Amino acid sequence: MLKVLCKCLLVLSMPFWAIAQATSVVFLNPGNSTETFWVSYAQFMQAAARDLGLDLRVRYSERNPEATLVQAREALQGSERPDYLVLVNEQYIAPQILRLSQGSGVKLLIVNNALTADQTQLLDAGKYPNWIGSMVADDEQAGYLMLTQLLRLHGPVAPDQTLDLIAFSGAKTTPAAQLREQGLQRALADHPEVRLRQLVYGEWSRQRAFDQATQLFKRYPQTALVWSANDEMALGAMDALTGSGRTPGTDVLFSAVNSSPEALQARLEGRLSVLVAGHFTLGGWAMVVLHDDARGLGMAQYGGRERKLGLFRLIDPPQATRLLEMQGREDYGVDFRALSAQGKPATYRYPFSLQLLMP
């Protein structure tokens, strides 16, 4: 009898969110389970989910869109359906998943790569009431920041001179890659002294970029700047330059997106001149939004259904050191519960930013 009473008192002392069945979330991770960016992305999501009392399951597709569709079908039509499905419009796969979701009762949130304008025009959003919205980073701004900062570091050129640039984009069918390219083109329009010799699609791969860069540096020996849509491709191109007897950061200035340990170390050593990062936090911020949605605080109430977050920032050496220190940690020092809109005024806007991870 005493044991029963103690148990009852324990339950009564627990917060409501711990007693109620945890809100369940499945994230369809489009990357490889060994891919630094997508692993760190999932780790930050898990940290947020733990703090918020969410039950998060991450499923990797290993860069195979067909595997993503199989996983989506299991989540949306299987016997154990989650409350929420989080997906990425990698390789334009989101419309097929939205169609699979009809009648499932599962709410959907798109992150990182939203629907393209063409996809939105073809889809009748009203047919998918459980699609609550999308959250993306400002990829166009990331592409713009990289080139403008490279030029700042390089310094001015004489009126009759030009700077040769080669660029490595990701996958043609990835909206984030397309937007980063648009940012590059905007920066080029602002700086006619830069001559883009060639843009190639490295498919986010270090080896592919190495092979491409080996040829490009021979073809364009006066290359002064390298723009890269992610860190893996930048590292591959840097390897190629080193193999030609030249030094990254001295003979050629490199830029990249992401915050893998190797990229952060290259930034600290000066081999990588420009590093833009911050969007690995997007999944964690999405957990805050889902936590609130499950409590009746819909996305439209605090910033709208379609969110573009200014998460990218230029990473200086102290910030690179801080991000290196956080690698692999379960605790990022962020109070995700404090970010919730619960109890906040209608004018509240989520203060999502990489700065929340910095001391």
MITORLUM-681057 format. One record per residue (C-alpha): residue in three letters; z, x, y. Coordinates in nm, 3 decimals, always signed. Example, Ala and Ser with C-alpha at 12.3 -4.5 7.8 and 13.67 -1.06 7.14 Angstrom:
% MITORLUM-681057
pt type: ALA&zz: +0.780&xx: +1.230&yy: -0.450
pt type: SER&zz: +0.714&xx: +1.367&yy: -0.106
% end
This chain:
% MITORLUM-681057
pt type: MET&zz: +0.000&xx: +0.000&yy: +0.000
pt type: LEU&zz: +0.090&xx: +0.285&yy: +0.236
pt type: LYS&zz: -0.242&xx: +0.460&yy: +0.158
pt type: VAL&zz: -0.436&xx: +0.141&yy: +0.239
pt type: LEU&zz: -0.246&xx: +0.101&yy: +0.567
pt type: CYS&zz: -0.318&xx: +0.462&yy: +0.663
pt type: LYS&zz: -0.687&xx: +0.415&yy: +0.591
pt type: CYS&zz: -0.699&xx: +0.102&yy: +0.805
pt type: LEU&zz: -0.528&xx: +0.279&yy: +1.092
pt type: LEU&zz: -0.777&xx: +0.569&yy: +1.059
pt type: VAL&zz: -1.074&xx: +0.336&yy: +1.077
pt type: LEU&zz: -0.928&xx: +0.154&yy: +1.378
pt type: SER&zz: -0.881&xx: +0.484&yy: +1.558
pt type: MET&zz: -1.246&xx: +0.588&yy: +1.507
pt type: PRO&zz: -1.503&xx: +0.519&yy: +1.778
pt type: PHE&zz: -1.743&xx: +0.230&yy: +1.717
pt type: TRP&zz: -2.047&xx: +0.456&yy: +1.674
pt type: ALA&zz: -1.875&xx: +0.637&yy: +1.386
pt type: ILE&zz: -1.786&xx: +0.312&yy: +1.206
pt type: ALA&zz: -2.122&xx: +0.141&yy: +1.240
pt type: GLN&zz: -2.407&xx: +0.254&yy: +1.023
pt type: ALA&zz: -2.581&xx: +0.541&yy: +1.198
pt type: THR&zz: -2.914&xx: +0.468&yy: +1.361
pt type: SER&zz: -3.175&xx: +0.633&yy: +1.137
pt type: VAL&zz: -3.467&xx: +0.836&yy: +1.267
pt type: VAL&zz: -3.757&xx: +1.006&yy: +1.087
pt type: PHE&zz: -3.952&xx: +1.272&yy: +1.273
pt type: LEU&zz: -4.302&xx: +1.353&yy: +1.147
pt type: ASN&zz: -4.320&xx: +1.722&yy: +1.240
pt type: PRO&zz: -4.690&xx: +1.827&yy: +1.257
pt type: GLY&zz: -4.617&xx: +2.199&yy: +1.222
pt type: ASN&zz: -4.544&xx: +2.435&yy: +0.937
pt type: SER&zz: -4.188&xx: +2.457&yy: +0.810
pt type: THR&zz: -4.208&xx: +2.831&yy: +0.882
pt type: GLU&zz: -4.361&xx: +2.789&yy: +1.229
pt type: THR&zz: -4.118&xx: +2.917&yy: +1.492
pt type: PHE&zz: -4.193&xx: +2.661&yy: +1.762
pt type: TRP&zz: -4.173&xx: +2.353&yy: +1.542
pt type: VAL&zz: -3.865&xx: +2.479&yy: +1.356
pt type: SER&zz: -3.681&xx: +2.547&yy: +1.683
pt type: TYR&zz: -3.798&xx: +2.207&yy: +1.808
pt type: ALA&zz: -3.646&xx: +2.037&yy: +1.502
pt type: GLN&zz: -3.323&xx: +2.238&yy: +1.532
pt type: PHE&zz: -3.271&xx: +2.119&yy: +1.889
pt type: MET&zz: -3.342&xx: +1.761&yy: +1.776
pt type: GLN&zz: -3.080&xx: +1.794&yy: +1.501
pt type: ALA&zz: -2.823&xx: +1.925&yy: +1.750
pt type: ALA&zz: -2.883&xx: +1.620&yy: +1.968
pt type: ALA&zz: -2.876&xx: +1.381&yy: +1.673
pt type: ARG&zz: -2.541&xx: +1.520&yy: +1.551
pt type: ASP&zz: -2.386&xx: +1.483&yy: +1.896
pt type: LEU&zz: -2.522&xx: +1.130&yy: +1.935
pt type: GLY&zz: -2.431&xx: +1.010&yy: +1.585
pt type: LEU&zz: -2.792&xx: +0.960&yy: +1.475
pt type: ASP&zz: -2.914&xx: +1.011&yy: +1.118
pt type: LEU&zz: -3.224&xx: +1.229&yy: +1.165
pt type: ARG&zz: -3.465&xx: +1.332&yy: +0.891
pt type: VAL&zz: -3.743&xx: +1.581&yy: +0.966
pt type: ARG&zz: -4.059&xx: +1.590&yy: +0.756
pt type: TYR&zz: -4.311&xx: +1.872&yy: +0.800
pt type: SER&zz: -4.681&xx: +1.814&yy: +0.741
pt type: GLU&zz: -4.760&xx: +2.188&yy: +0.716
pt type: ARG&zz: -5.046&xx: +2.134&yy: +0.965
pt type: ASN&zz: -5.210&xx: +1.878&yy: +0.738
pt type: PRO&zz: -5.283&xx: +1.543&yy: +0.910
pt type: GLU&zz: -5.342&xx: +1.373&yy: +0.575
pt type: ALA&zz: -4.987&xx: +1.469&yy: +0.473
pt type: THR&zz: -4.861&xx: +1.317&yy: +0.799
pt type: LEU&zz: -5.031&xx: +0.988&yy: +0.713
pt type: VAL&zz: -4.873&xx: +0.986&yy: +0.366
pt type: GLN&zz: -4.531&xx: +1.050&yy: +0.520
pt type: ALA&zz: -4.588&xx: +0.777&yy: +0.780
pt type: ARG&zz: -4.687&xx: +0.528&yy: +0.512
pt type: GLU&zz: -4.371&xx: +0.608&yy: +0.313
pt type: ALA&zz: -4.152&xx: +0.564&yy: +0.621
pt type: LEU&zz: -4.320&xx: +0.245&yy: +0.743
pt type: GLN&zz: -4.395&xx: +0.068&yy: +0.416
pt type: GLY&zz: -4.137&xx: +0.210&yy: +0.177
pt type: SER&zz: -3.812&xx: +0.052&yy: +0.063
pt type: GLU&zz: -3.589&xx: +0.266&yy: +0.286
pt type: ARG&zz: -3.734&xx: +0.229&yy: +0.633
pt type: PRO&zz: -3.576&xx: +0.408&yy: +0.928
pt type: ASP&zz: -3.487&xx: +0.236&yy: +1.251
pt type: TYR&zz: -3.718&xx: +0.473&yy: +1.441
pt type: LEU&zz: -4.021&xx: +0.686&yy: +1.361
pt type: VAL&zz: -4.099&xx: +0.974&yy: +1.598
pt type: LEU&zz: -4.453&xx: +1.112&yy: +1.578
pt type: VAL&zz: -4.693&xx: +1.349&yy: +1.753
pt type: ASN&zz: -5.054&xx: +1.262&yy: +1.835
pt type: GLU&zz: -5.166&xx: +1.591&yy: +1.681
pt type: GLN&zz: -5.533&xx: +1.581&yy: +1.583
pt type: TYR&zz: -5.555&xx: +1.227&yy: +1.726
pt type: ILE&zz: -5.357&xx: +1.075&yy: +1.439
pt type: ALA&zz: -5.131&xx: +0.835&yy: +1.633
pt type: PRO&zz: -5.356&xx: +0.524&yy: +1.630
pt type: GLN&zz: -5.368&xx: +0.525&yy: +1.249
pt type: ILE&zz: -4.989&xx: +0.542&yy: +1.235
pt type: LEU&zz: -4.956&xx: +0.263&yy: +1.489
pt type: ARG&zz: -5.175&xx: +0.044&yy: +1.268
pt type: LEU&zz: -4.962&xx: +0.129&yy: +0.966
pt type: SER&zz: -4.652&xx: +0.023&yy: +1.159
pt type: GLN&zz: -4.756&xx: -0.340&yy: +1.204
pt type: GLY&zz: -4.499&xx: -0.571&yy: +1.050
pt type: SER&zz: -4.273&xx: -0.283&yy: +0.943
pt type: GLY&zz: -3.989&xx: -0.354&yy: +1.184
pt type: VAL&zz: -3.971&xx: +0.020&yy: +1.261
pt type: LYS&zz: -3.978&xx: +0.127&yy: +1.625
pt type: LEU&zz: -4.215&xx: +0.410&yy: +1.716
pt type: LEU&zz: -4.191&xx: +0.682&yy: +1.980
pt type: ILE&zz: -4.473&xx: +0.931&yy: +2.044
pt type: VAL&zz: -4.375&xx: +1.279&yy: +2.166
pt type: ASN&zz: -4.552&xx: +1.596&yy: +2.287
pt type: ASN&zz: -4.908&xx: +1.468&yy: +2.251
pt type: ALA&zz: -4.948&xx: +1.116&yy: +2.387
pt type: LEU&zz: -5.243&xx: +0.888&yy: +2.329
pt type: THR&zz: -5.558&xx: +1.000&yy: +2.505
pt type: ALA&zz: -5.720&xx: +0.777&yy: +2.768
pt type: ASP&zz: -5.993&xx: +0.682&yy: +2.519
pt type: GLN&zz: -5.739&xx: +0.594&yy: +2.250
pt type: THR&zz: -5.538&xx: +0.382&yy: +2.492
pt type: GLN&zz: -5.853&xx: +0.196&yy: +2.598
pt type: LEU&zz: -5.948&xx: +0.123&yy: +2.237
pt type: LEU&zz: -5.600&xx: +0.015&yy: +2.130
pt type: ASP&zz: -5.451&xx: -0.319&yy: +2.226
pt type: ALA&zz: -5.094&xx: -0.212&yy: +2.308
pt type: GLY&zz: -4.979&xx: -0.573&yy: +2.286
pt type: LYS&zz: -5.045&xx: -0.566&yy: +1.910
pt type: TYR&zz: -4.773&xx: -0.303&yy: +1.867
pt type: PRO&zz: -4.453&xx: -0.442&yy: +2.019
pt type: ASN&zz: -4.243&xx: -0.189&yy: +1.823
pt type: TRP&zz: -4.415&xx: +0.104&yy: +1.995
pt type: ILE&zz: -4.156&xx: +0.173&yy: +2.263
pt type: GLY&zz: -4.342&xx: +0.447&yy: +2.450
pt type: SER&zz: -4.413&xx: +0.818&yy: +2.473
pt type: MET&zz: -4.249&xx: +1.134&yy: +2.608
pt type: VAL&zz: -4.453&xx: +1.442&yy: +2.688
pt type: ALA&zz: -4.412&xx: +1.763&yy: +2.883
pt type: ASP&zz: -4.639&xx: +1.845&yy: +3.177
pt type: ASP&zz: -4.882&xx: +2.064&yy: +2.983
pt type: GLU&zz: -5.135&xx: +2.074&yy: +3.264
pt type: GLN&zz: -4.876&xx: +2.233&yy: +3.489
pt type: ALA&zz: -4.796&xx: +2.492&yy: +3.220
pt type: GLY&zz: -5.159&xx: +2.601&yy: +3.208
pt type: TYR&zz: -5.173&xx: +2.623&yy: +3.587
pt type: LEU&zz: -4.845&xx: +2.816&yy: +3.615
pt type: MET&zz: -4.957&xx: +3.085&yy: +3.374
pt type: LEU&zz: -5.270&xx: +3.191&yy: +3.560
pt type: THR&zz: -5.120&xx: +3.165&yy: +3.908
pt type: GLN&zz: -4.824&xx: +3.380&yy: +3.803
pt type: LEU&zz: -5.053&xx: +3.635&yy: +3.638
pt type: LEU&zz: -5.243&xx: +3.666&yy: +3.966
pt type: ARG&zz: -4.920&xx: +3.701&yy: +4.162
pt type: LEU&zz: -4.816&xx: +3.989&yy: +3.941
pt type: HIS&zz: -5.157&xx: +4.153&yy: +3.947
pt type: GLY&zz: -5.180&xx: +4.149&yy: +4.324
pt type: PRO&zz: -5.477&xx: +4.089&yy: +4.556
pt type: VAL&zz: -5.824&xx: +4.222&yy: +4.490
pt type: ALA&zz: -6.084&xx: +4.335&yy: +4.742
pt type: PRO&zz: -6.315&xx: +4.061&yy: +4.878
pt type: ASP&zz: -6.613&xx: +4.198&yy: +4.686
pt type: GLN&zz: -6.425&xx: +4.238&yy: +4.355
pt type: THR&zz: -6.350&xx: +4.003&yy: +4.065
pt type: LEU&zz: -6.098&xx: +3.995&yy: +3.781
pt type: ASP&zz: -6.214&xx: +3.936&yy: +3.424
pt type: LEU&zz: -6.013&xx: +3.682&yy: +3.226
pt type: ILE&zz: -6.029&xx: +3.575&yy: +2.862
pt type: ALA&zz: -5.847&xx: +3.265&yy: +2.741
pt type: PHE&zz: -5.715&xx: +3.138&yy: +2.408
pt type: SER&zz: -5.675&xx: +2.763&yy: +2.371
pt type: GLY&zz: -5.521&xx: +2.586&yy: +2.070
pt type: ALA&zz: -5.695&xx: +2.311&yy: +1.872
pt type: LYS&zz: -5.973&xx: +2.105&yy: +2.030
pt type: THR&zz: -5.821&xx: +1.783&yy: +1.893
pt type: THR&zz: -5.475&xx: +1.840&yy: +2.041
pt type: PRO&zz: -5.411&xx: +1.669&yy: +2.378
pt type: ALA&zz: -5.154&xx: +1.934&yy: +2.481
pt type: ALA&zz: -5.414&xx: +2.209&yy: +2.439
pt type: GLN&zz: -5.667&xx: +2.012&yy: +2.642
pt type: LEU&zz: -5.418&xx: +1.957&yy: +2.923
pt type: ARG&zz: -5.324&xx: +2.325&yy: +2.934
pt type: GLU&zz: -5.695&xx: +2.403&yy: +2.963
pt type: GLN&zz: -5.718&xx: +2.159&yy: +3.254
pt type: GLY&zz: -5.435&xx: +2.347&yy: +3.425
pt type: LEU&zz: -5.624&xx: +2.671&yy: +3.371
pt type: GLN&zz: -5.938&xx: +2.520&yy: +3.524
pt type: ARG&zz: -5.740&xx: +2.397&yy: +3.826
pt type: ALA&zz: -5.602&xx: +2.747&yy: +3.883
pt type: LEU&zz: -5.953&xx: +2.894&yy: +3.847
pt type: ALA&zz: -6.080&xx: +2.653&yy: +4.113
pt type: ASP&zz: -5.806&xx: +2.784&yy: +4.344
pt type: HIS&zz: -5.895&xx: +3.147&yy: +4.271
pt type: PRO&zz: -6.271&xx: +3.213&yy: +4.273
pt type: GLU&zz: -6.201&xx: +3.586&yy: +4.244
pt type: VAL&zz: -6.118&xx: +3.531&yy: +3.876
pt type: ARG&zz: -6.412&xx: +3.530&yy: +3.636
pt type: LEU&zz: -6.345&xx: +3.349&yy: +3.308
pt type: ARG&zz: -6.556&xx: +3.550&yy: +3.065
pt type: GLN&zz: -6.486&xx: +3.335&yy: +2.760
pt type: LEU&zz: -6.247&xx: +3.067&yy: +2.632
pt type: VAL&zz: -6.202&xx: +3.049&yy: +2.254
pt type: TYR&zz: -6.005&xx: +2.820&yy: +2.026
pt type: GLY&zz: -5.747&xx: +3.023&yy: +1.837
pt type: GLU&zz: -5.609&xx: +2.716&yy: +1.655
pt type: TRP&zz: -5.254&xx: +2.831&yy: +1.750
pt type: SER&zz: -5.293&xx: +3.117&yy: +1.497
pt type: ARG&zz: -5.191&xx: +3.480&yy: +1.554
pt type: GLN&zz: -5.437&xx: +3.613&yy: +1.297
pt type: ARG&zz: -5.729&xx: +3.410&yy: +1.429
pt type: ALA&zz: -5.655&xx: +3.520&yy: +1.786
pt type: PHE&zz: -5.629&xx: +3.882&yy: +1.670
pt type: ASP&zz: -5.973&xx: +3.861&yy: +1.511
pt type: GLN&zz: -6.121&xx: +3.691&yy: +1.817
pt type: ALA&zz: -5.955&xx: +3.929&yy: +2.065
pt type: THR&zz: -6.074&xx: +4.235&yy: +1.872
pt type: GLN&zz: -6.430&xx: +4.126&yy: +1.944
pt type: LEU&zz: -6.365&xx: +3.995&yy: +2.295
pt type: PHE&zz: -6.208&xx: +4.318&yy: +2.421
pt type: LYS&zz: -6.517&xx: +4.505&yy: +2.300
pt type: ARG&zz: -6.747&xx: +4.250&yy: +2.461
pt type: TYR&zz: -6.555&xx: +4.243&yy: +2.791
pt type: PRO&zz: -6.401&xx: +4.590&yy: +2.834
pt type: GLN&zz: -6.303&xx: +4.517&yy: +3.197
pt type: THR&zz: -6.070&xx: +4.232&yy: +3.094
pt type: ALA&zz: -5.764&xx: +4.241&yy: +3.321
pt type: LEU&zz: -5.593&xx: +3.909&yy: +3.235
pt type: VAL&zz: -5.533&xx: +3.712&yy: +2.915
pt type: TRP&zz: -5.429&xx: +3.345&yy: +2.926
pt type: SER&zz: -5.296&xx: +3.196&yy: +2.601
pt type: ALA&zz: -5.193&xx: +2.838&yy: +2.521
pt type: ASN&zz: -4.914&xx: +2.953&yy: +2.289
pt type: ASP&zz: -4.714&xx: +3.260&yy: +2.195
pt type: GLU&zz: -4.867&xx: +3.324&yy: +1.853
pt type: MET&zz: -5.217&xx: +3.362&yy: +1.995
pt type: ALA&zz: -5.089&xx: +3.585&yy: +2.276
pt type: LEU&zz: -4.913&xx: +3.809&yy: +2.026
pt type: GLY&zz: -5.231&xx: +3.833&yy: +1.817
pt type: ALA&zz: -5.435&xx: +3.928&yy: +2.123
pt type: MET&zz: -5.172&xx: +4.184&yy: +2.222
pt type: ASP&zz: -5.194&xx: +4.338&yy: +1.874
pt type: ALA&zz: -5.572&xx: +4.366&yy: +1.918
pt type: LEU&zz: -5.535&xx: +4.538&yy: +2.256
pt type: THR&zz: -5.282&xx: +4.784&yy: +2.114
pt type: GLY&zz: -5.525&xx: +4.858&yy: +1.831
pt type: SER&zz: -5.787&xx: +4.954&yy: +2.089
pt type: GLY&zz: -5.555&xx: +5.215&yy: +2.236
pt type: ARG&zz: -5.449&xx: +5.020&yy: +2.542
pt type: THR&zz: -5.107&xx: +4.887&yy: +2.646
pt type: PRO&zz: -5.020&xx: +4.517&yy: +2.701
pt type: GLY&zz: -4.844&xx: +4.464&yy: +3.031
pt type: THR&zz: -4.996&xx: +4.779&yy: +3.180
pt type: ASP&zz: -5.369&xx: +4.787&yy: +3.110
pt type: VAL&zz: -5.399&xx: +4.409&yy: +3.064
pt type: LEU&zz: -5.157&xx: +4.136&yy: +3.176
pt type: PHE&zz: -5.079&xx: +3.863&yy: +2.920
pt type: SER&zz: -4.936&xx: +3.512&yy: +2.953
pt type: ALA&zz: -4.812&xx: +3.268&yy: +2.690
pt type: VAL&zz: -4.633&xx: +2.939&yy: +2.623
pt type: ASN&zz: -4.326&xx: +2.899&yy: +2.393
pt type: SER&zz: -4.002&xx: +3.085&yy: +2.334
pt type: SER&zz: -4.013&xx: +3.244&yy: +1.988
pt type: PRO&zz: -3.784&xx: +3.549&yy: +1.947
pt type: GLU&zz: -4.085&xx: +3.782&yy: +1.939
pt type: ALA&zz: -4.231&xx: +3.636&yy: +2.257
pt type: LEU&zz: -3.895&xx: +3.654&yy: +2.434
pt type: GLN&zz: -3.855&xx: +4.017&yy: +2.328
pt type: ALA&zz: -4.206&xx: +4.096&yy: +2.449
pt type: ARG&zz: -4.117&xx: +3.936&yy: +2.783
pt type: LEU&zz: -3.804&xx: +4.152&yy: +2.809
pt type: GLU&zz: -4.004&xx: +4.465&yy: +2.727
pt type: GLY&zz: -4.274&xx: +4.380&yy: +2.981
pt type: ARG&zz: -4.556&xx: +4.363&yy: +2.727
pt type: LEU&zz: -4.580&xx: +3.991&yy: +2.799
pt type: SER&zz: -4.599&xx: +3.953&yy: +3.176
pt type: VAL&zz: -4.575&xx: +3.573&yy: +3.201
pt type: LEU&zz: -4.392&xx: +3.338&yy: +2.968
pt type: VAL&zz: -4.368&xx: +2.962&yy: +3.021
pt type: ALA&zz: -4.130&xx: +2.760&yy: +2.802
pt type: GLY&zz: -3.897&xx: +2.462&yy: +2.784
pt type: HIS&zz: -4.084&xx: +2.193&yy: +2.591
pt type: PHE&zz: -3.908&xx: +2.280&yy: +2.262
pt type: THR&zz: -3.627&xx: +2.062&yy: +2.405
pt type: LEU&zz: -3.841&xx: +1.747&yy: +2.422
pt type: GLY&zz: -3.740&xx: +1.617&yy: +2.079
pt type: GLY&zz: -3.372&xx: +1.652&yy: +2.167
pt type: TRP&zz: -3.416&xx: +1.454&yy: +2.486
pt type: ALA&zz: -3.604&xx: +1.191&yy: +2.283
pt type: MET&zz: -3.291&xx: +1.149&yy: +2.069
pt type: VAL&zz: -3.095&xx: +1.054&yy: +2.382
pt type: VAL&zz: -3.354&xx: +0.789&yy: +2.466
pt type: LEU&zz: -3.349&xx: +0.648&yy: +2.110
pt type: HIS&zz: -2.968&xx: +0.645&yy: +2.110
pt type: ASP&zz: -2.983&xx: +0.432&yy: +2.426
pt type: ASP&zz: -3.264&xx: +0.209&yy: +2.301
pt type: ALA&zz: -3.059&xx: +0.126&yy: +1.991
pt type: ARG&zz: -2.789&xx: +0.003&yy: +2.229
pt type: GLY&zz: -3.023&xx: -0.222&yy: +2.424
pt type: LEU&zz: -3.110&xx: +0.023&yy: +2.699
pt type: GLY&zz: -3.488&xx: +0.028&yy: +2.667
pt type: MET&zz: -3.712&xx: +0.306&yy: +2.797
pt type: ALA&zz: -3.864&xx: +0.085&yy: +3.065
pt type: GLN&zz: -3.525&xx: +0.046&yy: +3.235
pt type: TYR&zz: -3.471&xx: +0.414&yy: +3.311
pt type: GLY&zz: -3.801&xx: +0.573&yy: +3.401
pt type: GLY&zz: -4.072&xx: +0.372&yy: +3.224
pt type: ARG&zz: -4.237&xx: +0.365&yy: +2.883
pt type: GLU&zz: -4.471&xx: +0.657&yy: +2.949
pt type: ARG&zz: -4.273&xx: +0.966&yy: +3.046
pt type: LYS&zz: -4.413&xx: +1.300&yy: +3.164
pt type: LEU&zz: -4.126&xx: +1.546&yy: +3.196
pt type: GLY&zz: -4.138&xx: +1.864&yy: +3.403
pt type: LEU&zz: -3.984&xx: +2.077&yy: +3.129
pt type: PHE&zz: -4.190&xx: +2.395&yy: +3.163
pt type: ARG&zz: -4.056&xx: +2.683&yy: +3.366
pt type: LEU&zz: -4.135&xx: +3.050&yy: +3.409
pt type: ILE&zz: -3.896&xx: +3.254&yy: +3.195
pt type: ASP&zz: -3.747&xx: +3.556&yy: +3.369
pt type: PRO&zz: -3.563&xx: +3.835&yy: +3.178
pt type: PRO&zz: -3.210&xx: +3.685&yy: +3.213
pt type: GLN&zz: -3.336&xx: +3.350&yy: +3.083
pt type: ALA&zz: -3.522&xx: +3.525&yy: +2.801
pt type: THR&zz: -3.195&xx: +3.694&yy: +2.704
pt type: ARG&zz: -3.011&xx: +3.359&yy: +2.712
pt type: LEU&zz: -3.275&xx: +3.190&yy: +2.494
pt type: LEU&zz: -3.262&xx: +3.479&yy: +2.247
pt type: GLU&zz: -2.885&xx: +3.439&yy: +2.220
pt type: MET&zz: -2.929&xx: +3.071&yy: +2.131
pt type: GLN&zz: -3.178&xx: +3.129&yy: +1.849
pt type: GLY&zz: -3.064&xx: +2.964&yy: +1.525
pt type: ARG&zz: -2.749&xx: +2.817&yy: +1.677
pt type: GLU&zz: -2.634&xx: +2.468&yy: +1.587
pt type: ASP&zz: -2.463&xx: +2.423&yy: +1.922
pt type: TYR&zz: -2.671&xx: +2.467&yy: +2.236
pt type: GLY&zz: -2.384&xx: +2.391&yy: +2.470
pt type: VAL&zz: -2.538&xx: +2.059&yy: +2.577
pt type: ASP&zz: -2.329&xx: +1.740&yy: +2.597
pt type: PHE&zz: -2.602&xx: +1.499&yy: +2.489
pt type: ARG&zz: -2.367&xx: +1.200&yy: +2.509
pt type: ALA&zz: -2.309&xx: +1.265&yy: +2.877
pt type: LEU&zz: -2.685&xx: +1.230&yy: +2.934
pt type: SER&zz: -2.690&xx: +0.873&yy: +2.801
pt type: ALA&zz: -2.771&xx: +0.591&yy: +3.041
pt type: GLN&zz: -2.477&xx: +0.392&yy: +2.909
pt type: GLY&zz: -2.250&xx: +0.294&yy: +3.196
pt type: LYS&zz: -2.490&xx: +0.440&yy: +3.453
pt type: PRO&zz: -2.643&xx: +0.248&yy: +3.748
pt type: ALA&zz: -2.995&xx: +0.105&yy: +3.726
pt type: THR&zz: -3.117&xx: +0.389&yy: +3.948
pt type: TYR&zz: -3.011&xx: +0.652&yy: +3.691
pt type: ARG&zz: -3.279&xx: +0.891&yy: +3.571
pt type: TYR&zz: -3.230&xx: +1.123&yy: +3.275
pt type: PRO&zz: -3.178&xx: +1.480&yy: +3.408
pt type: PHE&zz: -3.368&xx: +1.643&yy: +3.120
pt type: SER&zz: -3.430&xx: +2.009&yy: +3.194
pt type: LEU&zz: -3.415&xx: +2.354&yy: +3.036
pt type: GLN&zz: -3.149&xx: +2.427&yy: +3.299
pt type: LEU&zz: -2.903&xx: +2.222&yy: +3.091
pt type: LEU&zz: -2.908&xx: +2.506&yy: +2.836
pt type: MET&zz: -2.848&xx: +2.777&yy: +3.092
pt type: PRO&zz: -2.497&xx: +2.885&yy: +3.203
% end
